[in-house]
Amino acid sequence: MFKSVLVSLCLTLGFEGALSAGATAKWSLETDDTEIRFAIVDSRPFIQNLHSKKERHNWLAAPTPLSLMERVWVGDKVFPTAWRLEQVQAPKHAGQLTFCFTNAQPRLALRSIWRGRPGHGPVEHWVEIENRSGQEITLSCQESLALRELRPAGPATAHWIKRGGSNADTEGGSFQDSITNGFDLVLDSNCMDGASPVPWLAVQEGGEGGLYVGWEFSGLGRIGVKANQGRIQLHIGNHSDFKTDIQPGETFHVPPAFVGCYKGDVDEGSYCLHRFVLEKLRPPPPQNCPDPILAYNLYLDAGGNQAREADVLRCAATCHDLGFEVFMPDAMWFPQTGDWRWDPARFPRGIQPIEEFVHRSGMKLALWCAWGNGGFSPDESALNVRRHPDWFNEDYRQDWQPGPFWGGHLCLGCEAARQWAIEKTQWLVAHYKLDYLKHDCDPIIVQCNKTSHRHHYGVDVSYWATMGYYQVQERLLHSFPNLVLENCSGAGHIKDFGVVQRSHYTVTTDTLSNLPDRRSLYDSTFALPPLLLQAYTYDNYYRVRGDNPGAFLWRSAMMGAWQIDPTDTAKWTEAERESALQSVRIYKKWIRPLLKDVQVHHILPRPDGQHWDGMFYWSPSLSKGTVYLFRPDSPQERQSVPLKGLQPHRKYWVWCQDGSIQPGLRKGNELMQAGLDVRLTGRYTSDLIFLQDASLGKPGNFGLP
């Protein structure tokens, strides 16, 4: 029963107690993919072994001691720490191992907690530090995870990605570099910078296997990598200059990090991580919602912030007629920033007629709100930067003006501001009868000049703002278990393994065009599963080729959680309308079921707009897959496309939507070696190629389109 989670104590199972000098004890934690072994020698804990369950290579060249905080302050006086191991908690079959330390002067307790959970995925580690001194203590940086003396079995490369927040063309990217002597890389994670890296890194050993790490937090932090003499050091967590105060009796929570091992290429490691994210981190979606739910976003289609009730109702009817399942008024429904009421001038009846129509039509109702942004509205319920200046991250000048949907930033490290945000978000959901809430515009700040907030040193601003943001989101999930939450902070600014635990979808890029969408999904799927990556589509907005309302644009977002964001459906031709209807049908019937456990294979280079691009998705549980292929501004009419991840000697039915290949029954090794011979006759065209294991029988819709 507990094959996938093993906690073994080589002396006494379930041991809890002080260790005598010279005692030796051993434990191991494992998931389906990764095993990590610990030992205590002379009262000091070490990591002895780290390896893939399918590849016994030990990544550790030598036993590595746990990394523990080196100093604290009481007032202006610095105290070096002297941690003493008091206890090891290893309850039988719990999948968790805790090393308990104390420090005598000042009195502190530190718990280093390791966890391996059933199924695919990594082993996690986090730290809790309790102040038992009776006085305020200033903590220095405690790393979330440190792995020293890592030894690849051969030549290794480092892989990392950028978020691609505002525009994946300029802020995104997939990177790899050879790890040689002197290699020194710091991936600085910043939740207000769309070009900063996702807190994820993979170390690949040729094509044999690899190791990945990640950080489960949204504040400022880093993954540091150094290599020398064939050894690699990894350091994950808050920046080294981090410090913060904790009060007597308070416990400080160091954010979790994780490490996982895998066999195969980077995509194989990504699949193990994707399963972990979906099964262990992401909150379960409401049972009464399809997942991913197909969303229709209303921003420009009704006239933007000039829209009135009749315009919104017309668009809601279009949403229903096209087969989308949730209707979302975006940043166009309120009178001004911070005043989160339906504009009484444009919507004298408020949301009521819209809510009633949406729910009567069998759809879900969503709403956009930048609830952490304040303006100048005199309404008593509004967030006003002059009324509560102490809630915000800075003092706004007299000539300062908010934007049309953004403004002054709340600091959620302020207790009163956090409480306001909790109450306002709960009011929005309850009062407007929402099924889905989307937030935007930097709810986590990284700088604040106020001295009355929970942070005190500048370097701890983002930590406490992040903890406040998490509390807002967690309270929403607790109070409204059937609510869907979408994270859109500048679209992709907050893209990490902490936010995915407090939202169902994360917007992947804020430039809603065909090429940025494909680039962002290409990059982000190395770390995050496509099911939770929300990709939007603006038609005919950026005046670039391929953005007309048709299959090429829709398919650029259909690789993830697709949210259509039309600009003027009233002008669509019948053919354009039919393309959306057909794409919705394909998404619901074929693509969405695959996304539950899909393996993502990056079979062609990153999209550049000049060469063919595409990805192959395969569902192991359904034995079905989809090849997404795009011919942008390429002169080549034909392309050979080798697939990955199939069983060499099994046979597969292969067919397509738009006629780019000859359908047939093909062997896995043929598809992976010779590949698919694909023909797309025009520039800015695409196709969906479908695969199904022959054991399932011949598909009912098999043949030429």
Secondary structure, DSSP 8 states (H G I E B T S, - for coil): --TT---EESS-TT--S---TT-EEEEEEE-SSEEEEEEEETTEEEEEEEEETTB---SBSS-EE-----EEEETTEEEE---EEEEEE--TT-SEEEEEEEETTTTEEEEEEEEE-SSSS-EEEEEEEEE-SSS-EEE----SEEEEEE--SS-EEEEEEEE--S-HHHHEEEEEEE--TT-EEEEEE-TT-TTSB-SEEEEEETTTEEEEEEE---SSEEEEEEEETTEEEEEEES-TT--EEE-TT-EEEEEEEEEEEEESSHHHHHHHHHHHIIIIIS----TTS-SS--EEEESTTTTGGG--HHHHHHHHHHHHHHT-SEEEE-TTSSSBTTB-S--TTT-TTTTHHHHHHHHHTT-EEEEEE-TTEEB---STTS-BTTT-GGGBSS---TT----SS--EEB-TTSHHHHHHHHHHHHHHHHHTT-SEEEE-S-SS-S----SSSS--SSTTHHHHHHHHHHHHHHHHHHH-TT-EEEE-STTTSS-STTGGGS-SEEE--SS-SHHHHHHHHHHHTTTS-GGGEEEEE-SSSS--TT-SSSHHHHHHHTTSEEEE--S-GGG--HHHHHHHHHHHHHIIIIIHHHHTS-EEE--S----SSS-EEEEEEETTTTEEEEEEEE-S-S-SEEEE---S--TT-EEEEEESSSSS--EEEEHHHHHHT-EEEE--STTEEEEEEEEEGGG-S-TT-S--
